[in-house]
Amino acid sequence: MTTTPSDVDVVLPCLNEAEALPWVLERIPPGWRALVVDNGSTDGSAHIARAHGATVVTEPRRGFGAACHAGLTAATADVVCFCDCDASLDPALLVPFVREVRDGAADLVLGRRRPQGRGAWPPHARAGNLALARMLRRRTGLRLHDLGPLRAARREPLLALGLSDRRSGYPLQMVVRAADAGWRIAEHDVPYLPRTGASKVTGTWRGTWQAVRDMSRVLAEMPAREGGTVR
């Protein structure tokens, strides 16, 4: 991992992930830069991130989308990736995603989470994700199976999408606006591990319901258009 400008930045939204950070940051591919976006942590996450060579971005406004977008706007690399910071996803899995974007085979590459072991993906969270994927399919025509956080795309086109959601609807809004812009969207299976620590969103019924509500609102606010293509 490097703290100098690179051609790939990895945005890692972070809220009290001190236990998981070392594992995640050790798996950032060589030459890539980790942008840990501290979203109000009280467990020393920012200090641990810096100690492991990451660049820390502070985003005081709470919300998954707020953290992700702060990382996107702080990024300088041509290609920007996103990954959760809870050790449920290995950022090394992004290497072929980046290659696909660079080769021009896809404009946005998404990871379809495949649970590994008990407790990796609670049933209520999986059901909520499935419902949202079906809603997305009706809205865009894209036959996606997951709205997971592991993804890669070029920075300038991402900024040009004008993403405005700052809550749980951010990942969905990215996909919908990309589809509306005619982007080629690819989806690939990735192993999904039991997260380290307590989940702030999908680990609880309340968190899952809030995420589904946020994403449903995003869909309702965006008029239907002709979509992009999915591979």
HELIX and SHEET records of a PDB file:
HELIX    1   1 LEU A   21  GLU A   26  1                                   6    
HELIX    2   2 SER A   45  ALA A   51  1                                   7    
HELIX    3   3 PHE A   64  ALA A   74  1                                  11    
HELIX    4   4 PRO A   91  LEU A   93  5                                   3    
HELIX    5   5 LEU A   94  ARG A  102  1                                   9    
HELIX    6   6 PRO A  123  THR A  140  1                                  18    
HELIX    7   7 ARG A  155  ALA A  160  1                                   6    
HELIX    8   8 TYR A  170  ASP A  180  1                                  11    
HELIX    9   9 TRP A  205  GLU A  221  1                                  17    
SHEET    1   A 8 THR A  55  THR A  58  0                                        
SHEET    2   A 8 ARG A  33  ASP A  38  1                                        
SHEET    3   A 8 VAL A   8  CYS A  14  1                                        
SHEET    4   A 8 VAL A  79  PHE A  82  1                                        
SHEET    5   A 8 ARG A 151  ARG A 154 -1                                        
SHEET    6   A 8 LEU A 108  PRO A 115 -1                                        
SHEET    7   A 8 ARG A 184  TYR A 192  1                                        
SHEET    8   A 8 THR A 229  VAL A 230  1                                        
END                                                                             
